[in-house]
């Protein structure tokens, strides 16, 4: 495996001319980006979980999901985070028809190597979901 060391990434915007060019577009003026914004801003793990058990094959850094009860489960990471204060973006639905759900992690059960998930229906009762998607940002160990 090779390592590519670069300080900046440049986006040549010279091909955006004519009707498609907007001089007020913020991207028009930002032609070079420090790579720390790319590496530090990238998702370090994500997964789509179906029927509270199956992880989608397109997951990243997610090794398994364990259903621990109604509306409860643990997503295990392949590579641990440096600390359990990673940031999480989530979405979920209770039924295939699209009924909504609230999903959150618990501070007591989450560690650097797993995320403790709880899902609730509109009445705040624990509910298993038919689909959920999670994205994690933070520093890997």
N, C-alpha and C positions, 0 to 999 in steps of 0.2 A: 504494500500500500504506500502511495506517495503522499506527501504533504505539500500543499501549495500555500506559500506564505506571501500574502499581499497586504498592503496597508490600506488601499482604496480600491473601490470598484467603480468604473466609469461607464455611464450609459450614453452612448453616442446618439444624441437627439437630432442629428443633422438630417435624418431621413424623414422627420416629421415636418414637412413643409406644405405649403398650399392650404387647402380647405381644412385639413385635419390639424393644423397647428394652432394652438391657442397660446399667445404670448403671456397671458395671465395665469396659465396653468403652473402650479408650483413645481411640477416635475420639469418644466421647461428650463427652470433656473438651477435645479439641483442635478448637475451632470456627474458629480463625483460623490461617493458615499464612503465614509470610513467603515471598514469591515467589522468593527466592533458592534455597529448597529445591526448588521446582518447576523452575526453569530450570537449576540446577546439577546436579540429580539426574536429569534426563531423558536418555534415550539420544540420542546425537548421530549415530549411524549404526547400521543393522541390515540384514541381508540373509539370504535363504534361497537356497542354491545347490544346484541339482540336477545330478546326473551330472557333477560337476566342470566345469561350463561355463555353465549357464544361471542367471541371477539372477532370482529371483521379482520380479514386477512391483510387489509391495508393499514393496520395499526403500526405505530412507531413506539418502540421502547415499552411495550405493554406485553408482559409474558402470559398472564392469565387473569381471569375474573372468577371470583368465588362468590356464589349466592349464599349469604349467611342468614337469610330469613326474608319475610315479607318486607319489601322496600329497603332491603339492606344488602350490601355486598362490599367486596374488597377487590380493587384493581391493583395487581402487582406489577411493578416495574422491572424490566430487564436490567437496566443500569439505574442505581439509586441516585437520588438527588443529594446535594450536600446538606440540606436542612429541610424539614417538613413545612417550610413556609412558602412553598412554590405557589404560583398563581394559576387558577383554574377557570376555564370557560366551559360551560355545560349547556346541553339541551336534552330534552327527553319528552316522550309521550307515553301515556299509559296503554292506549289501545291502538290497533292498526287503523282505526277510524280517525285517529289523530287527537284523541282527548289529551289534554295537557297534564303536565306534572311539574312539581317543583323538585329540584334536585340540589343537594348540598353535601358537603363533606363534613366530617366530624373532626374536631381538633384532637379529641382524645384517642381516636382510633387510627388516624393517619400518621405514617412514619415516613422516613426518607425512601423506603422501598415499597410502600403501598399507600393507596388512597381509599379511605373508608367512605363509602357512598350511602346516602339515605335518599329515598324518593317518597314523595307525598302527593296525594291527589288534592283537588281543590278544597276539600274539607279539612285538610291538614292531617288526614289519616294516612298511615304508612300504606304504600301501594307499590306493587311490582310493576315495572314498565315493560313495554314490548320493544322499546328502542331507547337508547341513550347514547350521546356522543360527548366526549370529554377531550379537552386540550389543555396541556400543562406547560407552563413557562417557569424557568428557574435555572439554577446551576446544577449540572450533573457532577457526581462525585468522581 
